[in-house]
Amino acid sequence: MAQASQNMDSIANGEGYVTTDASTASENLAVIDAFEASGREYSKMFNAVQTYCNGGKVDSVLTDSPAS
């Protein structure tokens, strides 16, 4: 998520808005898509931790892999 945030920062203007034109549209869309995907992944992991901490069962896809 940190890398995706840095990439978003690199395409945003000083006010935090992303503007695009024909020459940068596909590159900017790829950065935006990666940022949104990292946000969804972060939310999934955060929710899994909260579920676990509250005594719930966490999906094995989130717990079978070692931390990186």
C-alpha positions as CSV (number, residue, x, y, z in Angstrom):
1,M,0.0,0.0,0.0
2,A,2.9,2.4,0.7
3,Q,4.3,1.9,-2.8
4,A,0.8,2.4,-4.3
5,S,0.4,5.6,-2.3
6,Q,3.8,6.9,-3.4
7,N,2.8,6.2,-7.0
8,M,-0.5,8.1,-6.6
9,D,1.4,11.0,-5.1
10,S,3.7,11.1,-8.2
11,I,0.8,11.6,-10.6
12,A,-1.2,14.0,-8.4
13,N,-0.9,17.8,-8.6
14,G,-0.1,20.0,-5.5
15,E,-3.8,19.9,-4.4
16,G,-3.9,16.1,-4.6
17,Y,-5.9,15.8,-7.8
18,V,-5.0,13.6,-10.7
19,T,-5.4,15.1,-14.1
20,T,-4.8,13.2,-17.2
21,D,-4.6,13.7,-20.9
22,A,-4.4,11.3,-23.8
23,S,-0.6,10.8,-23.4
24,T,-0.9,9.8,-19.7
25,A,-4.3,8.3,-19.4
26,S,-3.4,4.6,-19.5
27,E,-0.4,5.0,-17.2
28,N,-2.5,7.0,-14.7
29,L,-5.3,4.5,-14.8
30,A,-2.9,1.7,-14.0
31,V,-1.6,3.7,-11.0
32,I,-5.1,4.4,-9.8
33,D,-6.2,0.7,-10.2
34,A,-3.2,-0.5,-8.3
35,F,-3.9,2.1,-5.5
36,E,-7.6,1.0,-5.3
37,A,-6.5,-2.7,-5.2
38,S,-4.0,-2.1,-2.4
39,G,-6.8,-0.4,-0.5
40,R,-9.1,-3.3,-0.9
41,E,-6.3,-5.7,0.2
42,Y,-5.5,-3.6,3.2
43,S,-9.2,-3.5,4.3
44,K,-9.4,-7.3,3.9
45,M,-6.3,-7.8,6.1
46,F,-7.5,-5.2,8.7
47,N,-10.9,-6.9,8.9
48,A,-9.3,-10.3,9.3
49,V,-7.2,-9.0,12.2
50,Q,-10.2,-7.5,13.9
51,T,-12.2,-10.7,13.4
52,Y,-9.4,-12.7,14.9
53,C,-9.0,-10.3,17.8
54,N,-12.7,-10.6,18.5
55,G,-12.6,-14.4,18.6
56,G,-13.8,-15.0,15.1
57,K,-12.6,-17.4,12.6
58,V,-10.3,-16.0,9.9
59,D,-10.3,-17.4,6.3
60,S,-7.3,-19.6,5.9
61,V,-6.2,-17.7,2.8
62,L,-5.2,-14.9,5.2
63,T,-3.5,-17.0,7.8
64,D,-1.7,-19.8,5.9
65,S,0.9,-17.5,4.5
66,P,3.9,-16.2,6.5
67,A,4.1,-12.5,7.1
68,S,6.3,-10.7,4.7
